[in-house]
Amino acid sequence: MSTFTAVQNFSRRDVLKLFGATGGGLALGASGLSWSPMAIAQGQTSRLNIFIAIGEDDKVYLTCHRSEMGQGIRTGIPQVLADELGASWDNVVVVQGLADERYGSQNTDGSRSIRKGFDKMREMGAMARAMLEQAAANQLKVKVEELKTADNRVTHIASGRSVSFGELALAASKLPLPEPSSLSFKSASEYTQIGKSRTIVDMEDMLSGKAEYGFDVRLDGMLYASITRPPVLGSDIKTLDDSQARDMAGVVDVIRLAVPKDAPSFQPLGGVAVIANNSWSAIEGRKKLKLSWSDSANDSHDSQSYLQGLSQRVQQSGKLVRQQEAENTDWPEADTISALYTVPYLAHAMMEPPTATAQMTASGGVEIWASTQTPQSAQQTVAGLLGLKPEQVIIHVTLLGGGFGRKSKPDFCVEAALLAKQTGKPVKVCWSREDELQNGYLHAISAQFFQAKVGGSSVEAILQRTGFPSISSTFNSSVDEPSASELDLGFVDVPLQIKSLRCESVKAKAHTRIGWMRSVCNIQHGFGIGSFVDELAQKRQLSTPQMWRELLGEDRLEDFEGQGFKYGNYGEELSRHPVDVARYKGVIAAVEQAVAKQGKPKSGQAWGFAVHRSFTAYAAVATLVEVTDKQLKVLKSIIALDAGTIVNPDRVHSQLEGAVMFGLSLALMGEISFKDGRVEQSNFHDYPLLRISQCPEIETIIVPSQAVPAGVGEPGVPPVAPSVTNAIFAATGMRIRALPINKHLSV
């Protein structure tokens, strides 16, 4: 059994105990990555941008600069570091990094922590190994080329003499940093950690209750805040009677928060906070508030009528965003099929709502403990609104009880900081489930229209349009149409090889805060294209996988040249992460083969299929359903993923299982609706998540690949919904084009 040491959040005093006041040991790093225990032990920020520390006790301290929310990043990043370093896993101690701009991005979303960090982590490990090997060569009086490093030791191959990392640490720390160009790296065949399943390092603490989430933070003299926020975006307090709240035992203050003057961005929405010395008094005091709200331009927002208008617009000419080959202008009725697909507003609904605790420091700064996906954004936003320098804002990242993109918007951190400054005491802000559903950042409501001309033996032309309020509207209130970066997410980037493909977008004004959610716009775009290809398959009398292969055409790397747009490719160069048609076909084949082993479905049962590329990875899903007397039962889902080189297969399998469950929740029951500008849902009774009884058997397949690492957390979600609705059609002949499914069948 592994004796792996759990994740630690170090104070300077802790580190001095570990390393001694002189900081004996090796600490190093590379450009873009900064904080480690050694930096604190030395009482300064090292010019080496410290990332790895090795103590004389032979422990290897590896900093994870990303946020852990169950996806396993505090295990994956150390695995890559430890592999290239040659560290023994049993000697590794993981350290949670603080917010620091020198890390580069710490934003833990977009399925990019390993995708963006893999090469840099390997560089970190190789640099540390080179310094240890040079120190060993000096001590053993041999050439560096004669040494081999593994299991926390550097060994002279010929003589068998070896020296531990701890024995070399101090001498190695005095050596100059090697140039990156001089480093040597392991080949894939030499990996000992990368590609090996590891239980996440936080698991024991999670299971024992020792793990610290944002809700678990306690500070001496801490106050609690419960905030009533405007029910309609843009409204403010018109009248307020807080006398009964102030009379409540335990309530110490009632504080108004300002409403943003323009786009909400990451600012608090406004409202009024009840401050108390215990959470119960804060919550109960909030119930005693008597207030009314001012008018807002969003008072009349009704999601049903809004979607009707959006659906009409996507069936009319829009803004051209991609044109492949010549535009088709001939749409004969007999050869043309069309369909409209809609997805409602959706909420993140993670188990732990946003929470943050803040206190002012003696030097006039602020210290925050938060379940945040973006410690740097929190640091910068708080600094800007409090008139501080970023370095005066210290952000401690706790474990996150789920995130899905919601906790990469640090408005809740700002609320805690503002209230701590006003009260002069530590303040914890805890959002309730009702707060999160009614005042969070929602996934956009959307409509998509598809039209195809089907010839005798092929699909000759496709026209597709999409419309949804843009995430950009959250940062610029004048934005009233999807952005190019959102259209890149599963809409313009599907590599169909047909005579004519035209993509258009239409305008859609935002009436609430729109934010990114797991898979972002791939949710609606994956549903649209995944459903329409199934409809084309019915028209062509082909299986859906066959239809996909026909539409994708020959194996190639699609570059979209000459088609009127520049593809963002999730921030990656196409040379490194190409759009590879062969990899589409690889996951299609993997799922087909798995389904073939299942046997013939029973009466009332059928399989549905969908495939999608997102976050530079390829995912295919087949789902088996049964429909009896309008009652839907999802029996099994098979999901295959090609995400290139895999660091921790255990976590990838778990992420795929989670993607299926997340996707099923959205497809079966996900809907946030508005009436008179207000969200109608309030908790899990009317915004339900997937229950155990609804969860199917899930089979996960990792397609072997030597490609560079791609995204993992999000790519499994988009094909789930169309795989279910396609299965329902195959079983019943009912074509569901408007989500959620529970509007059409009992689930």
N, C-alpha and C positions, 0 to 999 in steps of 0.2 A: 504494500500500500504506500502511496506517495506521502511524504512528510512535508509537502508544500506549505510554505508559510503564507497565511492569508494577507489580503490587501491591507495596507496601513496608510493612515493619514498622519504624517509626522509633524510635530512641532519642533522648533529649534532645540528645545531642552531634550526631547526624545532622541534627536539625532546626536547630540553631544554625548549622551550616555552610550550610544551605539559605537561612535567612532572616536570618542575622546576629544578634548578641547582643541587639539591640534588638527583634528580632521584627518587622521592617518588612514590612507587607503587611496584607491583610484577613483576618480570622478572625471567623466569626460562626456563629450557630446559633439554635435555638428550643427551647422547653420540651420536655424528654424526651430530648434528644440532646446528648452532651457532649464527647467527646474528639477532639482534632485535633492535628496537628503544631504548630500555633501555640500551643496551650495549653502544650505542653512547652517551646517556645522562650521563652515568657514566664516559665517556671518556676512557673506557678500554674494553678489551674483557673479558667477564666474564669467570671464570673457570667452570661455570655451563653450558656452551655451550648454551647460551640464545636463546630461540625460541618463547616464549610467553611473552607478557607484558600486564599488566593490570594497567591502570592509575587510579588515585583517582577520575577522572571524570567518572568512570564506563565504559570507553571504553576498549574493548578487542582488542589488537593489535596482529595479527597473521601473522607470516612471511611465505611467500611462497618462497621456494628455487628453484622452477622450472620456466621454461619460458612459458609465455602465448602466444599462437598463434591462439587463437580461439577455442581450444579444451576444455577450461574451467578449467584448472588446478588451476588458482588463485581463483576459487570458490570451487573446489572439495577438495583440501587440507584443507582450512579453515572449510569446512563443517564437516570433520572428527574431526578436532581439537575442534571445537565449540560443537559438539555433546557430546563428552566424557567430556569436560570441564563443560558443562551445561550453556554455554553462550547464551545470546539472540542474534539472528542473526542481529537484528537492532542495536546492540551495537558493532558489529565487524568492525574493520578496517584492511584491508589486506595490508601488507607491502612486497614489492619486495625485496628479499634477494640479497646481493652481492655475488660475487664468493668467496667461502671460503671452503677449503678442509675439514673442520670439519663438514660440512653438510653430508658427504658421497657424493655419486654421485649426481651431479646436471644436468647430461646429460638428457635432455628432448627428448628422442626418445626411440624406442623399446617398446612403449606402456607399460611403467613400473612405471610411477610416482605414481599412486594409487596402482598398483600391488605390488610394492616394498615398498611403504611408508605407507600403510594402518595401519599396526600394530604399527609402530613407531609413527604415528600421534595420534593414540589412547593412546599410552603410554604418549605422551606429555600432552594431555588433562587430562588424569587421574591423572597424577602427579600434575598438577596445581590445579585440584579439591581437591585432598587430602590436599594440603597445605592451600587452602582457608577454607576447612572444619575444619582443626585443629585450624586455627586462629579464626574461628567462635565459636568453642567449648570453646576455652580459654576465649573469650569475653563474651559469654553467660553463661559460667560456667556449661556446660552440656557435656555429652559424645558424641564423634564423631559419634557413632553408632545411635544417636538419631536425626541426621541431614539429610536433603535432599537438593540437589543442583539442581536448574533449573532456567532458565530465569534470569541469572546474579544475583541470590540471593541464600544465604544459609539459610535454614529455619529449625527451631526446630519443628519437627513434632507435638509433644504433645501440646506445648503452642502456636504455630503459630508465635512466634517471628522470625524475619528474619533480615539479614544484607546483604547489597549489596556488590558486588565484589569490587567496588571502596572503600568502607569503610574498607574492610578487606585487601586491597592490600599491604599497607605498613607493617602491622604486619605479613602478610603471607610471605613477601619477606625476613624476618629475620629468618624464620624457616629452618631447614636443609631439604635438598632434600630427599624425601622418597626413599627407595629401590624399584626398579621395581617389585621385587617379592612380595612386600607388597601391591601393587595396586589392586584395584577392578575395574572391567570393566562392562559396560552396556551389557545387553543381546540384541539381535537383536530386540526383542519386545519393548524395551525401547528407541530405536533410535528416535530422533526428527529431526535430520538433514540428516543423512545417509539414502538414499533412497527417499529423497524428492526433487522434481524438483525445482531448483533455477535458475533464470536468471543470466547469468554470470555477475560478479561484474563490469566488464569493459564495459558493454553494453551501458550504458548512455553516457559515454565519446566517445565510438566508433560512436554512432549515432549522437552525437552533434559536432563531429570533434575535441573534446578536447584531445582525446587519443594521446599519443606520441609514434610513431613508430621510427625506426632507421632513416628514412629519415627526421623526424621532428626535430632532434637535432640541436640546434644552439648554438655556443659558440662565445664569443667576439673575434674578430680578426681571425675568422676561414677562412681557405683556402679550396679550393675544388680540388679534384684530379680526373682526368679521365685517365684511364690506357689502353694502347694498349698492350695486352698480346700475347705471341707467338701463331700463328694459328695452329701449330703442336706441340704436346708434345715433349719437349726436344730441340726445336730450340731456337736460341738466335739471338740477333740483330747483323747483319753482317755489315750493313752500316746505318748511321743515319744522316739526315740533319734536324735539328730542328729550323733553322733560321726563317722560316715563322711563326712557332708556337710561338717563343719567341717575334716576332714583334706584335703579337695579343694584342689588348688592354685588360688589365685585367690579362694576363698571367704573372706570377712572376718567374716561374722556370720550367725546364724540367729535370726530374730525371730518371736515368736508375735503374732498379731493377734486381738483380742477378737471374740467372736461377739455380734451385736446381741441385746439382751435382749428386745426385742419385735419389731414389724414391721421388716423390713430397711431400708425406705426407700432412701436413697442411701449407707448405711453399708457398709463392707467386710463381707464374709461371715464373716470370721475366717480361721483356718488358720495357716500358717507360711510365712514368707518367707525364702528363701535369698538372702543379699546377697553379691555378688562384684564384683571389679573388671573383669570382662568378662562378656558375656552367656552365652557358652558355659559358663563355670564355674558361673554361677548356675543354668542349666538342668540341667547334669549333676549339680550338687550336690543339687538338688531330687530327682533320681531316687534319691539315696542315702538319703533320709529313710526311717526306719522308724517308722510311726505307726499308731495305731488310732483309731477315732472313737466317740464316745458315741452312745447311742440318741437318736432324734428322733421326734417325733410324726408325721413324714412318712415314716418308714422303710417303711411298708407301701404307699405310693402306687404304684399300677399303672395306667398310663394306659388300657390296654385295658378293664379292669373299671370304671374311673372313667367312661369314655365310655359304657359299657353302662348304668350307673346314671343318668347324665345323660340319655341317650336315653329311658329309661323315664319320668323326671320330666317331660320336655317334652311327653309324651303324656298328662299328667294336668293338672288345673286348677292354674293358677299365680296370680301376683300381677298384677292388672289394671294396665296402664300406659297404655292408650289405648282409648277406646271411641268409634267414629264411628257415629252413629245408634243405633238400638236393637239390643240383643244378639240374635243369631239363636240360637234354641234348637231349631230343627227341622232335622235333618240326615238326610234320607232317603237310604238306602244307594245307590239308583240314581243319585242326583244329586250325590253327595258324593265328592270325591277328596281324598286326603291323602298327605303325603310327609314323610319325616324326612331331614334333611341334617346331616352332621357334618364338622367340620374339626379336625385334630389340633393339638397344640402346634406352633408354628413358631418358628424362630430368625432373627435378622436376617442373620447370615452375610455381613456386609460384608467387602470385601477386606482392609482394614486393621483388625485387632482393636483394642480400646481400648488406648491408651498415654498415659502422662503422665510428665513429669519435673518434680521439685520440688527446690527448695533453700531453706534458711532464709536470711533476710536479716540484715544486721548490726543492724538495728533491732528484731529479734525477730519479724518477719513472715515470710511465705513467698511465694515466687515460683514460678509453675507454668506450664509449657509443655504444652499438651494439645490433642489432636484432639477438642475438645468442641463439642457443639451448644449447650450452655448455660453460658457462662462465668459468668453471675450465680449460677446454682444451684451451680456448683462453688465460687465465691467464698464464698457464704453457708454451704454445707455444711462446707467446710474450716474456715472461721472458727469455726463452732459447735463442731466436734469438737476443734479445737486451742485453744479458749478465746481466740480473737483477735477483733478488730473486722474487719468486712468490708473496710475500706479498707487493712488490713494484709496482705490477700491479693491479689496481683497475678496475673491470669490472662492469659497470652498464647495466642491462638488460632492454631494452625497450620492448614494445609490438612487436610481429612479425607479419608481414602481410603474414602469411603462412610460412611453413618451410619444412615439408615433409622429413626431414633428411639433406637437403642441408646446413642449417644453424648450423648443428652440426660439420661442417668443418670450422674452424676459420681462414682460409687463408686471408679473407677480413679484419679481425681484425688486423692481422699481417701487412698487407699492410698499413693500416692507422697508426699503431704505428711506422713502419719504416720511413714513410714519415714525421710524426710529429717530430721524432727525428732529421731527416736531415734538416728540415726547421726551427725547433725551434718554430713552431707555431701550433695551433690546425689545424688538417687536416681531412676533411671528404672524405671518399672513397665511391662512389656510383656506383655499377655495373649497366650497362644498361641491357635491355632484351637481346640484341645481345651478350653482354659479358657473360651472364649467360648460354645461350644456346650453345655458342661456346667454352666456357672456364670453364664450371662447372665440377662437378663430376657426371658422368652418371651412370644410371643403366645399368648393363651388358647386352650385346647382348648374346643370348643363343640358344641352340638347345637341344631337348630331343627326345629320341627314346624309344618307348614302344613296347613290344611284349608279346603276351599272347597265352597260349594253352588252348583252350576251349573244355572241354569234353561234354558228353551228357547232364549233368545236373549241371555243375559247371565250374568255371574257375580254372584250375588246377595249372597253373604256370604263373608268370609274370616276365619278364626281363625288366629293365628300365635303361637307361643311360642318363646322363646330362653332358653338357659342357658349360662353360662360363668363361670369364676372371674374376679373383678373386678380391674382394675388398682388399685383403691382398697385391696385387701388388702395390697398392698406397703407401704402407709403406715399401715394400721390392721388389725391381725391379726383383729379381731372381724368384719370385713366378710365376708359369705358369700353375696352376691347381686350381680348387675350393678347399676351405678349408673345414675341417670337420664341422666347425661352420656354414658354408653356406649350406652344404648338409643337415644339421639338419632342415633347413627351408623348410619343405613341401616335401622333397624328400625321405629321409630314414625313416622318422617318421610317415608315414601313416600306421595305424595299421590294415593292411589287414590280414585276417586269411585264407590262402590258403596253398596248399601243398608245393609250392616252390615260393619264392620271392627273386630275386637277383637284387641288385642295384650297378651300376658302374658309375664312372666318367671318363672323358677324359680331356686331357690337352687343355689349351686355353691361349695363351699369350695376355697380355694387351697392347694396343696401345694408350690409353688415360687414364685419371684419372677415376677410377671406385669407386663409393661411394654408401653407403646405401641410399635407397629411401623408402618411405612409403610401408611397407610390405616386402621390401628387396627381397630375392630370392624366397619367396613365390609367387611373381608375376608370374614368369615363371613356377615354380613347380606346383602351383595351376592350371594354364592353362593346363599344360600337363596332370596331373592325372585327373583333372576335365573333360577334353575332352575325354581321353581314356576310362574312366568308361562309358561315354555315348556311345562310340563305342562298348564297350562290351555289354552294355544293348541292343543295336540293334542286335548284334549277338545272344544274348540269348533270344531275344524277351520279354524283361522285361522293365518296366519303369525304368528311371535312379535312382530314390529313391530306388526302389526294388533292383536294381543292387548293389547300395551302401550297403544296409543292408546285402545282401548275402556276399559281399566281406569282410565287417567288422566282420561278424560272431557273435559269442555269446557276450553278455555283459561281459565286463571284464576291468581290469586296465592293459594295456599293458606296460611291463617293458623292452622289447627288449633284455632280457637276452639271452646270447649264440648266438647272431646274428652278432658278429664281430665288433661292434662299441659301443661307450659310448655316449649316447644321452645327449646333452647339455640342452635341455628343456628350452631354453630362460633364462638360468641362475637360474632356479628354481629346487628345489628338487622334484623328482617324487612323494615323499610321500605327498607333499603339493599341487602340481599341477600335478596330474596323467593324463596320456593319457587315457581318459575314453570313451569307446565305447558307453556306454549308452547316454552320452551327445551328441555325434555325432548324434545318432538316435533321440535325443530330438529336435534338430534344424531341422533335416530332416522332422520330423512329423509336427512341427510348420508351416513350409512352405507348406508342402503338404495340410494341413488343410486350410490354407489361400487361396491357389490356387483353392481348391475345391469349395470355395464360389464365385469364379469369373465367373462361367458359362463357356460354351463351346466357344472356340475361333472361330472367323469367318474364312471364306475362306482366305487363304494366311497368316493366323496368326498361331502362335504356341508358347508354353512355352518351355523354356530350364531350366535345373537345374544343380546346382553344390554345393558341400559342402567342407569345408576346416577347419582344426584346425591350428591356428598360434597364437603366443604370449600367449599361454595357454588358449585361448578362442576358441569357436566353432561357425562357421558362415555358414549359408546356404542361397542360393540366387536362386530365380526363376524369370526368365525374359520372358515377353511376347513381341514378335516382329511381325512385319508385313512386308512382302517383296512383292513389286509390281513392275514389270518391272525393276529389278535390283536395286530398291530403297529400302533401309532399313529404317524402322521406329521402334524405341524402344518405346513400348507403356506403359509398366509397369514393375517395379521391386519390388519384395517382398523379404525382407532380415530379417532373424532371427538370433539373437545372444544370446549365453549363455556365459556370462562373469562373472559368479559367483555373489557375492554381488555387487550391483550397488550403487554408492554414489549419483550421480545426473542424474536421468533418462532423464531429458531434454537434457543434453549434450550427452548422449549416443544415443538418437534418432537422434540428429543432426550429430554426428559422423558417424552413419550408413548411413544417407542421403549423407553426404560428401564422404563416402567410395564408394557408388554406383556411384556418379558423377565422382570421381577420377578414378575409375576402368573403367567406360565407356569412359572417355577421352583417356586412354591408349589403350583400346581394339579397339575403333573405328578409332582412328587417330594417336596414339602415335608412332612416329618414328624419331629418329635422325640417319642420314646416314653420312658416311665419303667418301670422294674422295680425293686422293692424301694427305691423312693424316689430312684433314681439314673437320670440320663439315659443311654440306651443308645448314642447316637451320639457320635462323637468328632471326625470330620473330613469332608472332602468325599467320601471314599469311601462313607460311609454317610449323609451329608446332602448329596446332590449339588445343584449349581446347573445351570442351563441351559447346555448346551454349544453351540458354534457349529453343530454338525451338527443340533441340535434346534431352532435358532432359525428361525422362518419369515420370509418376506418381510413387512415391516411397512410399511403405508401410513398416514400420519398426516394428519389433516384438522383445521385450526383453523377453527371456525365464526366468521365475522366478527360482532362485537358491540360496541356502544357502551356496554354496561353497565360498572359499576365493576369493577376487577380482582378476580378470584376466585382460589381455589387452583389450583395446577398440578401440583405434584410427586406428589400422592397420588391424585387423582380417577380417573386412568386405570387403577389396579390392580383395583378391585372387580369390574368387568364381565368381566375376562379369564377367570377360571375358569369361570363359567357359560356363557360363549360357547363354550368348548371342550367342556364336557360336553354342552351342547345340540347341538353339531355331531356329537359321537360318537353321540348318540341318533338324529339325522337320518340318519346314515350306516349305522348298524347295528341300531337298535332297542334298544341297550343303554343303560339309564338309570343313570348313575353319580351316586349321592347321597352317597357317602362319599369324601372326598379323603384321600390323593392318588390320582391316576389310575393310577399305576404299581402299585397294588394290584389293578387290574382288567385292565390292558393293558400290553404292553411299550411303553416310550416311548423 
